[in-house]
Amino acid sequence: MKTYLYLYRNDDLRSVYVGIGSSPSRIWGGHNAHATELLAHPATKVFITSEPFPDRASAERAESAAICAAAATGAEVLFDDRRRSSLARLTNIAKVGRSKHLSRAVLRREGVVRYGELERTVIVTLHMSEIDDVGDDTRRPALHGGRSDEIFHQRATRWWGLGAADDRRRKAATAEGERPRDVERLIAIQKGTYTILGAWNLADEQWRRDGGSWMFVTEAPIHEWRGLQFDWDGASHSGGSMIWSQDIRARL
């Protein structure tokens, strides 16, 4: 069923009511006492979406986002008591500060990881957009804070050109065929902002073939680095989506 989203907004009182209905007439229908009082106030302005959402579920997602956004401004947010249970599925009503359908675009925390202080590290740069098929008929989803750790890990570890690095390890192997461990950690950063999207310690294997390309092989994530800012310390990195730490670059 097509559904409209509507608002009562009173800037003088810093109060907002957010509701949905199948018809614009729902705006003027029965509501709880607080909403009715707000609607009757002379400073209240009423807004409604110009076109209805195609179904109620879509309108509920927008309603959830509107509640969260209004709460973020410090406004008192009112809602229909009769819909408390359904809104509870979408929004943290107790605090109206977050929504099931809103998530942080990128996790950010105070702190810096400096390129010049890193050793035995590889840094990969990820853009947040979807990636088209890379050879296995799979489209890689866009990245944002609502994605699982697994999605970030997949984008960070897979489909890198590691052939030359593998040759380097192979040539440095001992007479017994043991390859040296020359890279210990992987850091993924966001393109443009250089926020750290994830960091992982590498397994002894470091990387392996994955179909027609290569993938890093990780062990434990470095949780405390996620969300920190990556500082290149003035080092050249333009045009490179995979950059080695200075100690490795010095050997290339």
N, C-alpha and C positions, 0 to 999 in steps of 0.2 A: 504494500500500500504506500502510495506517495505520501510523504510526510514533510511538514514545514518545521523549521526551527524559529523560535521567536524570543525576544528579550524585552524585559522592562528594565530600563537603565535610569537611575537617578543619581546624577553627579553630585548634587547638593548633599544627599544622604550617604553617598558612596555605597549604594546598594544596587544589586543586580538580581533579577530573577531570570532563569533560563528554563525554557520549556519547549516541548514539541507537540505537534498536533496534525491531524490529517486534513485540517481545513483552517484557513485564516480566521474563521469565526471562533476557533478555540482560544484565541487571544483574549476574547471578551467573555469567555465562559467561566464557570465556577473554579476557583482556586482556593488554596488555604488562606487563612486570615491575613498572614503577613504579606503574601503576594497581592491579595486584593487591596490591602491598604497601600502598598507601594504603587499599584496601578492607579489608584485614585489620587495620588499626590500630584499637585499641579506641575511639579518640576520633572516628573517622570516622562521619559521618551520611550516609545515602543518601536521595536524593529522586528522585521521578519525577513526571512530569505526570499529573494525575488522569485526564485523557482523552487519547487519542492524537491527534496531528495527522492531518489527512485524507490526507496524502501525505508521502513522504520529503523532497521539496523544501521543504515548509513547515517540517518538523522541522529541516532543515539550516539554514534561515534563523534559526530560534530558537537552534540550537546555536551558530551564529556570533555572535549577539548575546550569548549567555551567556558565551562565551569572552572576548569583548571586555570585558564588564562585570566579570567576575572579575579580569581582568588589571588593570583600572583601580583595583581595591582594593589592588593590590600583592601579591595571592596568586600562588603558583606554579601555573600552569595546565598540566595534563597532558591528552594526547589520544592517540587510537589511532594508532600509527605506520602501520598499514595504511591509514588514511584520510588520510594526509598530503596526497596529491595533490588529493583532493576538497575538503578543508578549505582548501587553498591557494587555491582558487577563491573562497572566501568570506571568508577571514580572513588577515590578515598574521601568519602563524604565527611568523615570526622574532621579532616583538615582541609578538604577540597584543594589540596596542593598538588596532586598528581593524578594522572589518568591512565587507565589501561591502554588508551589509544594515543597517549603522548609519552614520549621517552626523550631522554637527552639525546641531542644529535651526536655529541661526542663527550665522553667522560673527561673532565679536566680537574686536575688537582694541583696544589702548590708544589713546586719543586722542578729541578732542571737536571737533565742528564747531558753531560758535555762530551762532544765528539772527541776532543783532544785528550780526554782522560780514559778513553776506551782502548782496549787491546783485544785481539783475537775475536773480533765482532764483525758481523755483517748487518748493514742497515738497508731495509727495503722500504720504498715509498709507495703507498697505496692511495689511489683516488677513491672517492666514496661512491662513484656511479656503478651501475651494473656493468658487467663485462659480458660481451657476446661470446658465443661458442668458441672455445679455444682448442677444438679438435675432438671433443668427446660428446658433442651434442648437448652440453649442459650450459645453461646461462647462469653466471655467477651473480648472486643478489647484491643490491646496493648495500653499503655499509652505513650503519647508524647505531646509536647507543642501545636500541632495542633488539639488536641482533645477538644471537648467542655467541659465547666464546668460541664455539666450534667454527662458526662462519668466519670470524676474524682470523682464526688459526689457519683455516683452509686458504684464505686469500693471501696470508702472509707467507705460507710455506711452499706453495705450489706454483709450477710453471715458470721457473727461473732458468736462465741460461747459465748452467753451472758446468758445462763441458770443459772449459779451460781450467776452472778451479779443480775439477776432478783429475785432469791430466797433470796438474801441478802436484797433487797429492800422490798420484801413481808414480811419478818420476822420483819423488822423495822417499819412496817405500824402502824398507830395509831389505837385506838379502833374503830374509824369511818371508817377504811380502807384506809385512806389517806397515800400514800407512800411518803417517803422523797425524795427530789431531791438532790442526792449526787454527780452527775456528770453534769457539766455545759457546757463543750466544748469537741469537737473532733478535733484532729490534725492528718492528714495523711502525712507521710514522705516517701521519696524514699529509698528503700533498698540500703544499701551500701554507698550512698552519704549523706543521712539524710537531703536532701533538702525538705522543706515543700511544698507538692503538693496541699494542701488545708487545711483550718481550718473552723470550723463552731460552732456556739452556738447551744446547744441542746434544744429541746422543753421540756416542763415539763414532758412529757411522757417518754423522754430519749431514749427508744427503744421499739420495739414490735416484735411479731412473724411475720416472712415473709416466708410462706410456711413451709419447714422443718428446717428453720434456723431463725436467728434474724437479724434485721436491726436497726441502730440508726435513730432516728427521729430528724431532724435538723430544725433550724429556719434560722437566717441570717448568711451568710458566713462572716468570718473575713478576708476581702480582704487584709488588710495590712500585714498579716503574710505569705501570699503565696509567695514563692520564697526565703524566708529567710532560713538561716541555722539553723538546730536543733542541740543543744549541749546537750549531755546526762549528762554532768557534772560528768563523771566518774561512773554514776549509772549502775548497772548490768541490761542488757536488752537482752543478747544473747539468741537466740532461741525463742524469743517471738515476735509474730506478732501483739499482742495487749497488751499494757503495761499501767497500771494505774499510775497516779501521786503518789508521795511519801505519801501524806496524806491518800489516799485510800489504798495503799499497806500496810500501817501501821495497818489498821483495819482488814486486811484479815487473 
